[in-house]
Amino acid sequence: MLGSPGSSVPGPERDGDEGGRGVGKRRGRTGRSGVGARSGERAPRRSVTERLEAGEVTVDEAGDLARETVLRILTATPKSRRELEQAMARKGYPEPVVARVLDRFAEVGLIDDVEYAHMVVRTRHSERGLARRAIAAELRRRGIDDDTAAEALGQVADDDERETAARLAGGLVARTRGLARDARVRRAASALARKGYPTGVAFAAVKDALAAEGVETGDLSELG
C-alpha cells in the first residue's frame, strides 16, 4: 500500500524540508535586523503558511514542500489520511495545499485507508495479541471511519480471539506461579482486559490455563 514512493507521484522533488530550504530563490528577511540578528541568534523558522501569506513562496512551491514532507512521513511509517492531515497541520502547512497533495496521493494509491485499516488489524492482533475492541479504539484514534474499521475488523473471528486469549493466558498464569490462585486469576484476567478481551473470554481463558496446570478451578465461576 505505502511502499517506496514512485514516479507516479506528480511534481518535482527537491532537497528541502518542511521549512522550505532549497525551494525557489525567495528568502525571508526575518532576523536580518533586530535583536536576533545583533545577538547572532537565528530567527525562528516561519511556517509554510506564514511564508505563503508573506509572498515568500508561491502556492506551487508550497505544494512541492508539502509533497516532499508527506513522502518522508510515509517512507518512515504508514499513516491514515487523517494522521497525515494532523501531522501536516502541526508542521504549519495550509489545509488547502495539504488537501490537494493528499488527494493526489490517494489517486495513485500511496494513501489507502482501507488497506491501512486491514494492516493495523492484522498486526495488532497477530503481533500484540490485541482483541477487536482494543483495535477498534486504535482505528478511531487514527481517523478511520466506522464502516472501514468494521470491515477490517472482520478479519478477526470469534475463534481467533479465543485462541489468542488462550495463548496469552497460558503465559500470564505461568508468570504468577507461587501466588494465591485468586490473585493469579485477577492479574491474568486484568491483563487480558487491558488488551480488549471481553470479561467472559478473558476469564474462560485464564480458568483453562490454570486447569492445564492442575489447579482446581471448579469454584472459579463466582470470581468471574
C-alpha positions in Angstrom: 0.0 0.0 0.0 2.5 2.5 1.2 5.6 1.3 -0.4 8.5 3.4 -1.7 7.2 6.4 -3.5 7.4 6.0 -7.2 7.4 8.2 -10.3 3.6 8.2 -10.3 3.6 11.0 -7.7 3.5 14.2 -9.5 5.7 17.2 -9.1 9.5 17.7 -8.6 11.3 16.6 -5.5 13.9 19.0 -4.0 16.4 18.6 -1.3 14.4 20.8 1.1 12.5 20.2 4.3 9.1 21.4 5.5 10.6 24.8 6.3 11.3 25.3 2.7 15.1 25.1 2.3 16.1 24.7 -1.3 12.7 25.6 -2.8 12.8 28.6 -5.1 15.0 31.6 -4.6 12.8 33.6 -2.3 14.3 34.1 1.1 12.6 35.8 4.0 14.5 38.7 5.6 13.3 37.9 9.2 16.3 38.1 11.5 18.4 40.2 9.2 18.0 43.1 11.6 16.8 43.4 15.2 17.7 41.7 18.4 18.1 38.2 16.9 20.5 39.4 14.2 22.5 41.6 16.6 22.9 38.8 19.1 23.8 36.2 16.5 20.7 34.1 17.2 18.9 32.6 14.4 15.3 33.8 13.9 12.6 31.1 14.4 11.8 29.4 11.1 8.5 30.5 9.8 5.8 28.0 8.8 4.9 27.4 5.1 1.6 29.1 5.8 3.3 32.2 7.1 5.7 32.3 4.2 2.9 31.8 1.7 0.9 34.7 3.2 4.0 36.8 3.1 4.6 36.1 -0.6 7.9 34.3 0.1 6.8 31.1 -1.6 4.2 30.5 -4.3 1.3 28.1 -4.0 3.1 25.7 -6.3 6.2 25.8 -4.1 4.2 25.3 -1.0 2.7 22.2 -2.7 6.1 20.9 -3.6 7.2 21.3 0.1 4.0 19.5 1.3 4.5 16.7 -1.2 8.1 16.1 -0.1 7.1 16.2 3.6 4.3 13.7 3.1 6.6 11.4 1.2 9.1 11.4 4.0 6.4 10.6 6.6 5.1 7.7 4.5 8.6 6.4 3.9 9.1 6.2 7.6 5.8 4.6 8.5 2.3 4.0 7.0 -0.3 6.6 8.1 -4.0 7.2 7.6 -5.2 10.3 5.7 -6.4 11.8 9.0 -3.0 11.2 10.6 -1.3 12.9 7.7 -3.6 15.9 7.9 -2.8 16.3 11.6 0.9 15.9 11.0 0.9 18.5 8.3 -1.1 20.9 10.3 1.4 20.6 13.2 4.1 21.4 10.7 2.4 24.6 9.7 1.1 23.7 6.2 -2.1 25.4 4.9 -5.0 23.0 4.7 -6.0 23.6 1.1 -2.4 22.8 -0.1 -2.3 19.7 2.0 -5.7 18.5 0.8 -4.6 18.8 -2.9 -1.5 16.8 -2.2 -3.3 14.1 -0.2 -6.0 13.8 -2.9 -3.3 13.1 -5.5 -1.5 10.6 -3.2 -4.8 8.8 -2.7 -5.4 8.7 -6.5 -2.0 6.9 -7.1 -2.5 4.6 -4.1 0.0 6.0 -1.7 -2.8 6.7 0.8 -5.4 4.0 1.2 -7.3 4.0 4.5 -9.0 0.6 3.7 -5.7 -1.2 3.2 -4.2 0.7 6.1 -7.0 -0.4 8.4 -6.5 -4.0 7.4 -2.8 -3.8 8.1 -3.5 -2.3 11.6 -5.9 -5.1 12.4 -3.6 -7.9 11.2 -0.5 -6.6 13.0 -2.2 -5.6 16.3 -3.9 -9.0 16.6 -1.1 -11.2 15.5 1.9 -9.3 16.9 0.4 -7.7 20.0 -2.4 -10.0 20.8 -5.0 -7.2 20.9 -8.7 -8.0 20.8 -11.1 -6.4 18.4 -12.3 -3.9 20.9 -8.9 -2.5 21.6 -8.0 -2.4 17.9 -11.3 -0.6 17.1 -10.4 2.1 19.6 -7.0 2.5 17.9 -8.6 2.7 14.5 -10.8 5.5 15.8 -7.8 7.4 17.2 -6.2 7.1 13.8 -9.2 8.6 12.0 -10.5 5.5 10.3 -14.3 5.7 9.7 -16.6 3.2 11.4 -17.6 1.4 8.2 -14.0 0.9 7.1 -13.0 -0.2 10.6 -15.8 -2.7 10.9 -14.9 -4.3 7.5 -11.2 -4.6 8.6 -12.1 -6.0 12.0 -13.9 -8.8 10.2 -10.5 -10.4 9.6 -10.5 -11.5 13.3 -13.2 -14.1 14.0 -14.5 -15.1 17.4 -12.5 -18.3 17.3 -9.3 -16.3 16.5 -9.9 -14.1 19.5 -10.5 -17.0 21.8 -7.4 -18.8 20.6 -5.2 -15.7 21.1 -6.7 -15.2 24.6 -5.9 -18.8 25.5 -2.3 -18.4 24.3 -1.8 -15.2 26.2 -3.5 -16.6 29.3 -1.0 -19.5 29.4 1.9 -17.2 29.5 0.2 -14.9 32.1 -0.6 -17.6 34.6 2.9 -19.1 34.2 4.4 -15.9 35.4 2.4 -15.8 38.6 3.2 -19.3 39.9 3.7 -19.1 43.7 0.8 -16.6 44.2 -2.6 -17.5 45.5 -4.9 -18.8 42.9 -7.4 -16.0 43.1 -4.6 -13.4 42.8 -3.4 -15.2 39.7 -6.9 -15.1 38.2 -7.3 -11.4 38.8 -3.9 -10.5 37.4 -4.2 -12.6 34.3 -7.8 -11.6 33.6 -7.0 -7.9 34.1 -4.1 -8.1 31.7 -6.3 -9.6 29.1 -9.0 -7.0 29.7 -6.4 -4.3 29.0 -5.8 -5.9 25.6 -9.5 -5.5 24.9 -10.8 -9.0 25.6 -14.4 -9.3 27.0 -14.7 -10.4 30.6 -16.2 -13.8 29.7 -13.5 -14.6 27.1 -10.7 -13.5 29.5 -12.0 -15.4 32.4 -12.5 -18.6 30.4 -9.0 -18.4 29.0 -7.5 -17.9 32.5 -9.5 -20.7 34.0 -8.5 -23.1 31.3 -4.8 -22.1 31.6 -4.9 -22.8 35.4 -6.7 -26.1 34.9 -4.0 -27.2 32.5 -1.5 -26.7 35.4 -3.7 -28.9 37.6 -5.1 -26.1 39.6 -8.6 -26.6 41.0 -11.0 -24.3 39.1 -14.4 -25.8 39.9 -15.4 -22.8 42.1 -14.0 -20.1 39.9 -17.2 -19.2 38.2 -18.1 -16.9 41.1 -14.9 -14.9 40.7 -15.7 -14.1 37.0 
